[in-house]
């Protein structure tokens, strides 16, 4: 493996997320893309589910 290829693999994203909120079939909010890189320092999850549910029922429990 070449040094250039190794450097490219060391900086690749592990996950890319796009969050879009939709209401009544229309996009009401589009947030910027978030990339989690394999070089980012990640804290352990503090909840048992990922991503945390944000439905009305689960939000009442919190």
C-alpha positions in Angstrom: 0.0 0.0 0.0 1.4 3.4 -0.9 1.8 6.2 1.6 -0.7 8.3 -0.3 -3.3 5.6 -0.1 -2.6 5.0 3.6 -3.0 8.7 4.3 -6.4 8.8 2.4 -7.7 5.8 4.4 -6.6 7.4 7.7 -8.8 10.4 7.0 -12.0 8.8 5.7 -15.4 9.4 7.3 -16.9 6.6 9.4 -20.4 8.0 9.1 -22.1 10.9 7.3 -25.4 12.2 8.5 -27.9 14.5 6.9 -30.9 15.6 9.1 -34.0 16.9 7.3 -37.2 17.7 9.2 -40.4 17.2 7.3 -43.8 18.4 8.2 -47.0 17.8 6.2 -44.9 16.4 3.4 -42.7 19.4 3.0 -39.1 20.0 4.1 -39.2 22.6 6.9 -35.5 22.4 8.0 -32.4 21.0 6.4 -29.3 20.9 8.6 -25.7 20.9 7.4 -24.1 17.5 6.7 -22.1 16.1 9.6 -19.2 13.8 9.1 -17.7 11.6 11.8 -14.1 11.0 10.8 -12.1 8.0 11.9 -9.6 10.4 13.5 -12.2 12.1 15.7 -12.1 11.3 19.4 -15.5 9.8 20.3 -17.0 9.6 23.8 -18.8 6.3 24.7 -22.5 6.4 24.3 -24.4 7.3 27.4 -27.7 5.8 26.3 -28.6 2.3 25.2 -30.2 3.4 21.9 -28.7 5.4 19.1 -29.9 7.7 17.9 -32.2 8.6 20.8 -35.8 8.5 19.7 -37.5 11.9 19.4 -41.1 10.8 18.8 -43.7 12.6 21.0 -44.2 9.5 23.2 -40.5 9.1 24.0 -40.1 12.9 24.5 -42.8 12.8 27.2 -40.7 10.1 29.1 -37.7 12.3 29.3 
